[in-house]
Amino acid sequence: MTIMVTPKHQVTYDGATVNVYHANKGEGLPKHIHDYSHLTMCHSGSCIVRKEGKEMIFDKNTQPINLVANEWHEIEALEDGTVFVNVFAEGKG
């Protein structure tokens, strides 16, 4: 079970929001869904993203992952000191 973490930094620029999360092992964003797509990327450490029927481990060398609107997903840090970022624009699919 993923322990919820809040953004360390949040910036909105020209309609896009950037949330920067600092997480330790087991922390992240538990299973959720929303009506907009977003990118997620890992800047340090490693994470796992889970969506219906799929799991993917990613780190700083992985291309950002697009999480589509209206599909549940979960992001969990796999090691202490992980930094991951979500970028989105609410109201856009």
C-alpha positions in Angstrom: 0.0 0.0 0.0 1.5 3.3 -1.1 1.7 6.0 1.5 0.5 9.4 0.2 3.1 12.1 -0.2 2.3 15.8 -0.9 4.3 17.9 -3.4 7.5 19.5 -2.1 7.2 22.1 -4.8 4.2 23.2 -7.0 4.4 25.7 -9.9 1.8 26.7 -12.4 3.0 28.3 -15.6 0.9 29.2 -18.6 -1.8 26.8 -17.7 0.4 23.8 -16.8 1.1 22.6 -13.3 4.4 21.0 -12.2 4.3 19.0 -9.0 7.7 17.9 -7.6 7.6 15.1 -5.1 10.3 14.0 -2.7 9.5 10.5 -1.5 11.0 7.6 0.5 10.5 3.9 -0.2 6.8 3.1 -0.2 5.6 6.7 -0.5 4.0 8.2 -3.5 0.5 8.7 -5.0 -1.9 5.8 -4.1 -4.3 4.5 -6.7 -6.4 7.4 -8.2 -8.1 8.7 -11.3 -8.7 12.1 -12.8 -10.1 13.6 -16.0 -6.9 14.9 -17.5 -3.7 13.3 -18.8 -0.3 13.9 -17.3 3.3 13.2 -17.7 5.3 11.6 -14.9 9.1 11.4 -14.7 11.7 10.4 -12.1 14.7 12.7 -11.5 16.5 10.6 -8.8 16.0 7.2 -7.2 13.4 5.0 -8.9 9.6 4.5 -9.0 7.0 2.1 -10.2 3.9 3.2 -12.0 1.0 0.9 -11.8 -2.1 1.1 -14.1 -4.8 -1.5 -14.9 -3.0 -4.6 -16.0 0.5 -3.0 -16.2 3.5 -2.0 -14.1 6.6 -0.2 -15.1 9.7 0.7 -13.2 11.3 4.0 -14.2 14.2 6.2 -13.2 16.1 9.3 -14.4 17.1 7.5 -17.6 13.5 6.7 -18.6 11.6 8.9 -21.0 8.6 10.6 -19.3 5.5 8.4 -19.1 2.1 9.6 -20.3 -0.7 8.7 -18.0 -4.0 9.1 -19.9 -7.2 10.7 -18.6 -9.8 8.6 -16.8 -7.5 5.6 -16.2 -6.5 4.7 -12.7 -2.9 4.8 -11.8 -0.5 4.7 -8.9 3.1 5.9 -8.4 5.3 4.5 -5.7 9.0 5.3 -4.8 11.2 2.2 -4.7 14.0 3.8 -2.7 14.6 6.5 -0.2 15.4 9.9 -1.6 13.4 9.5 -4.8 12.3 12.6 -6.7 9.5 12.4 -9.2 7.6 15.0 -11.1 4.1 15.2 -12.6 3.2 17.8 -15.3 -0.5 18.4 -16.3 -3.0 20.9 -17.4 -6.4 20.4 -15.8 -9.3 20.6 -18.1 -7.4 19.2 -21.0 -7.7 15.4 -21.9 
